[in-house]
Amino acid sequence: MADRMPNAQVMEQSLLGSLLVYPSVMTDCQDLGLQPEEFYIPGHQTLYAAMQDLDATGKALDLNSVALRLQEKGQLEAAGGLDYIIALVDGAVSSAGVKTYIETIQDKYQLRRLIETADEIRETAMESADSLDDILSQSESAVMDVTRRTRGTDFLSSREIVDRVLEQLKELRNTSGITGIKTGYTDLDRMTNGFQRGDLIILAARPAMGKSALALNLAVQAARRNPGAVAVFSLEMPADSIMKRMLSSESRVQSGKLRDGRLSNDEMNRLFEAGNGLAESLIYLDDTGSIKVNQIFSKCRKLKSEQESLSMIVIDYLQLITGSRSDSRQQEVSEISRSLKILAKEMDCPVIALSQLSRKVEDRTGHEPQLSDLRESGSIEQDADIVMFLYRENYYDKDKEAQEQIEVVDLSLAKHRNGAIGRIQLAFEKGVSRFTNYASSRGDDVHAG
């Protein structure tokens, strides 16, 4: 039986013998988080659990104490019997080398779990009536669970912590205090210290406010200024159209010219230059319509494994994602928003999800968005770490909108779980879908960095 699955039976015997001879070895076991179930031999599991019990109650960890504890619990025979336990002492190794033994025992346990998980996946694939996407998502999640192992850590002295924090502060001072993903938008980075990894960020607006354009600008800047890939999910616009928008914004060639092809030599040169820059950036587009939450997880896991890290995920937009069956659309959106927060934490990067606002905005004097305008679910506000609203006042004044090619737009942070709320202004060039820093005196351009 012992040779049918990956195991380290001899090392298990030596480690248990070392615990009986050198009780201090239990400290190494605790530090590395060794648990009874990680032993392959059932008797070894029983024996180690008894040793843990003795250690937890402050009692001596030796041959007599262990045998007595097992006898009291009626487990002496299950642990192999007294003669077997005595024989373990002969195989004890020096306490200096036990960490390698512990790690090997844990590695073999992980391999057994992986094999068991593979068997479960095979059985599910053979018999389940679930959709392929659901089965793939469950399988990926199960395999990811196998890789997670929590180990204990040592105490840190106040001196160590002080030195580390002061070093971090020195680095922050040299990087303008931006601790998260840099967007290049000066006021936005100052207010948020950069988008933080693990945060769910909702960018909401009524149609035609430019939220898709801003999201794409943020994706390009994140790819340019931070390590890691950027994933963009567009649920209603094909990838070629997205790239045309990016090319227009980066080259400042009017988007209409990319549709009709009436381009001068200078414009083509600018487009080629912008295209070369975008081609070198780690931006990955997915234009699957009505994509499911589990598909987003699956594709992001795959991309992260290929690129080592993600700096941002952009989803345009939340209400077009397909959730699992629910009693109501509100419940479905609630489930989706919770899943996107989990996605941000699992991928260790900010997730920017675009969201529509309800028509109540149009009925209100001033038309400025409020948190209550988020469509279909209050859980969007609850799950989000940051909620941003994009508002173009000129949109409601058609004469001004027609006259001004560059207009000032408001980006307000209505919710910021770990920082200040407030409003910043950006300059928006409508013809090229380009957002830049608004600075009337300096003419700052985020794209020039």
N, C-alpha and C positions, 0 to 999 in steps of 0.2 A: 504493500500500500504506500509506503513512504517514498518509493521511487516513481510513483505515477504522476505526481505533481511537483513543481519546483519546491524544494525545501532545503533546510540546512540543519538536519537532525543532529549531526555530530556537534555543530556549533551551539545548538540549543542545549545539549547535554553539558558542554564545557561551560557555557554561561551560567547555567543553574548551579553547577558545581562551584564556580567562582563566587556566586552569591552566598553559598553556604560557608565558604572559607574567608572571603573578603566582603563583609557586609557593606562596605563603602561603595561597592559596585552598584548598589541600588540607586545611588545618586546619578550615575551615568545613565541608568535605565530611565530614570525620571526625566533627566534633561533631554533625552532623545525621544521621550514619549512612548516608550515600549509598553504595549498592552498585552494581556493574556491571549487574546484571540490571534495575535500575530505569530504565536508559536504553532508549528504544524502538528506536533504530537498532542493529542487531547490530554494525556497525563501531564505533559509539560505545562499546558495551559492551567490545569488545576493546581499544580505545584507553584507556579509563578504567582497565581492569584492569592494563594495562601501567604506567600512571602510579602506581597503587597499589603495584605491585611495586617500582618505583624508590624511592618514598617510604619503604616499609617497610625497604629495605636502606640507607637513608641516602644514596642517590645523588642527584645534581642532577636537578631536574625541569625540563627545557627541551626545545626542539624536537629538537636533535641526540640527546640521551640517549633520548628517547622513540622516535625513529625507529630508533636502533640497537637498542634492546630489542625492538621489534617485528620487526626484520629477523632478529635472532638466534633468535627464536622462530618464524620463518616466518609471521608474522601481518601483515606490512606491507600487503599487498594486501587482506587481510580488513578492515583498519582504514580502507580507502579509498585507500591509496597515499600517497606522499610529497607529491604536489601538493595533495591534499585536506587533509592535515594542515597544510601551510603556509598554505593558504587560511583555516583555522580561526582563525589568529592575527588576521586582519583583522576578525573578528567579536567579538573579546574585549571584555568590558565591565569597568568599574571593579570592583575587588575589594570596594568598599563595597556593591554591590548584588547580590552573588552569592547571598546567602542566600535571597532571593526566588526566584531561578532554581532553586536546589536544591529548595526546598519545592514549587515548581510541578511539577518533574520527578517528584518523589516522589508528588505527588497524582495525576498522570496515570497513574503506574504502579499506584496503588491502584485507580483506576477500571478499568484494564484487567483487573486481578485480579478485580474485582467482576463484570465482564462474563463472564470466563472461568468464574468460580464459578457464575454464573447458568446458563451453558450446561451445566455439569456437573450442576447440580441438575435442569435440564430433562431431560437424558439419563437421569439416574437415575430420575426420576419416570415417564418413558416406558417404561423397560425393566426396572427392578429388581423383584424378587419379594419384597423386604422389606416389612414392615408399614408402614402410613402413619405411625405414631408414630416408627418407626426412621428413615424417610426425613426426616421433619420435624426430628428431632433432629440428624441428620447435616447437614442443610441449614443449620440455625441455627448449628451449630458451625463450618461452613465459612465462613459470612458473618462470624461473630465473628473468625475467624482473619485475615480480610482487614483488619480494623480495627486489628489489633495491629501497631504499628511501634515498634521500639526505637531510640532515639537516644542518642548519647553525652552525657556530662555533663562539665563542667569540674571541675578540682580545687577543693576547698573549703579555705580556710585554717583553721587551728586557731582563730583569732579568730572567724570566722563560726560555726563549729560550737559553740564555747563559748557564744557569745551566744544561739544558738538553743536549746541544751540548758537554759541557765539560765532562759530565758523559759518553756520548757515546764515546768520545775520550779516556777516562780512560779504558773503556771496550775494545776498539780496541787495546790499548797498551798491554793489558793482553792477547789478543787473536791473537797476531802477525799481526794485521791489516786486518784479513780476515773477510769481512763483508757479504759475500755471502755463497753459498754452497761449502763446502770444498771438494776437489778432492783427497787430499793427495799427489798430485804431486807438490813438493815444488816450483819449478820454475813457474809452471802454476798458482798455487794459488797466488804466489807473484805478477805475472804480471796482474792477473785479480782481485785480492782480493777475490777470490772465484767466481764461476759463480753466477751472480746476478739474483734474482727472477724477472720474467717477461721478461728475455732475450731470444731471439732466437739465438741459436748457431749452425752454420753450420760446420760440420766436413767433409771435402771433400778429396778425393784421387782417384787415378786410382785403378782398381782392383788389389788385392793381396798385397796391401800396409799394411793391418792390421787395417783398420778403424773400421771394425765390432768388432775386438778383443779389440781395445782401447775403443770403446763405451761401451762394456760390462764391462771392467775394471772400467770405470768411474761410471757405474751404481752401481757396487758392493761397490766401495769406498764411493759413495754418501749415500747409504743405511747404511753403517757402521759408517759414521762420522757425519751424520746430522739427525735431527728429520724429520719424514714424510716418506711416501711410495715412491717407485721408480717404475714407469711404463715403461715397455720395449715393444715396438711394433716391431716384426720381420716379415717382409712381404715376406721373401723368405726362412727362415730357421725355421723348426719346433721347438716347445718349448723344446722337449727332447734334440735336438742337441745343442740348446743354453745352457741348463743346463750342458751338457757334457763339453762344452767349459769352463764354469765357474768353474766346478769341477776340470778340468785339470789345469786351471790357479791358483786356490786357493791351490791345493794340490801339484802342480809341478809334477804331474804324466803325462807322455807324452800322448798327445791326441790320438795317434795311438793305444795305449794300451787300451783305453776306447772303441775303435771300435772292436778290436779283442778279448778282454777279457783276454789276457795273463798278469795277474796281480799277483804280489807277495803279501805275507801277509802284508808286510810293506806298500806297495802301497795301498792295500785295507784299511788299518788302516788310512792312510793319506786321502784317499777319504772319508771315513766315517766322519772323523774329519772336513774336508772341507764341507761336506754335512750338518752336524749339524749346522755349522756356517751360511751357506746359507739358511737353513730352518728357522732359527730364524730371518733372515733379512726381511725387508718389501719390497721385490722385487716381482713384479707381471708381468707375461709374457703374451703377446697376440700374437699368430702366425697366425691371420687371413690374408690370402693372398688377395692382391688388395683391402685393406681396404679403405673405403671412409672417407673423412675428417669429415663428421658429425658423423660417427661411433666412430672416435677417441675422438671427443668432448664428446660424450655420455658416453663412457667407462671411460674417465678421470673424468667427473663430478661424476659418480657413485662411483668410487674409492675414490675420495676426500671426498665425503659425508660419506663414511664408515670409512676412516682412518683419517679424520679431516684435514690433510694437505698432500701435495706432495712435495718432495724435488727435484725431477727430472723426466723428461719424455724423453725417448730415442726412436727415430724412425729410423729404418733401412729398407729401406731408402726412401728419399723424392720422387724420380722419380717413385716409385712403388705405391704411393698413388693414388687413383682414385678420380678425381675432378668432378665437374659438367660439363655438356656439354659445350664446348667452340668452337670457330671458329678454333682454332689451339692448338696444344700441348703446345706451348709457353705460350699462354694465360691461359691454364689450370694449368701449373706449377706456373705461377704468382699468380693465385688465391690460390693455395695450400700454397705457401710460406707466403702470407698475412694471411691466416687462421692460420698457425702455430704460427705466431707472436701474433695473437689475443688469441690463446690457451695459450701461455706462460703468457700473462697478466691476463687472466681469472683464470687460475689455480694457479697463483702467484708462479711460479717456473720456473727454466730454462728448455727450450726444446732444446735437442740436436738432430738435424736432419742430418743424413748422406746423402751425395750427391756424385754422380758420376761426374767425370771430362771428358771433351771431349778428343778425340784422338789427339788433337793438341799437347798435352804434349809429346806424343811419337815422334813427328816430330821435336821437338826442341832440340838443343844441351843442355845437362845438365838435361833436363827432369823435372826441378823443376816447380811446379804448380804456376799459376798466377790467379788473380781474373777473368780474361777474359776467363779462362778455365771452369768455372762453366757451366754445360750443360743446354741448352734450355731456360734459362731466366736470363736476367740481374736483374730482380726483386728479385732473391734470394739474391744477394749481397746487394740490396737496403733494403730489409726487415730485414736482419740479423743484430744483434748487434755485433756478433763476427763471423768471418770466419776463420777457422783453416784448414791448409793443412798438411797432413801426407805424408812424403817422405822418402823412403828407397833407398839410393844410391846403395846399394849392389844388389837390385833387378835387376839392369841393368848390373851387373857383375856376371854372373852365377857361376864363379869359387869361388869368395868370398862368395856368398850366400850359396854355398854348404858346405864351410869349417867352417863358423862361426855360432855357435848355438845361441850366443847372439850378437846382433849387435846394433849399435847406430843409431837411427832414428831421423829425424828432424820433429818437430811439430812447424809450423810457424803460428803466428797470423797475417794474412794479412789485417784484418780489425778488429778494436776494437773501437766501437762507443764511449765508455766512458773511454778509457785508452790507454796505449801504445801498439804499435805493435812491433813485433820482433820474434825471433826464440829461442826455447828451445830444449834441447836434452833429449830423453828418451832411456832407454835400453829395447830391445825387445827380449824376449826368444820365438823364433818361435815355438818350439816343444810343448809349453804349452800355447801359445797365451797370454803371460803375459808381461805387460809393467810395468817397475819400474823406480824410479828416477835414473838418470844417474849421478853418482859421482864416478869417477875412484879411488879417494883416500879413500872415506868413505864407499863405498858399500851400500849406502842408499837403503832401500827397502820400497816402499810405502805400501806394503802388511803387513809389520811387525807392523804397527801402531795400 
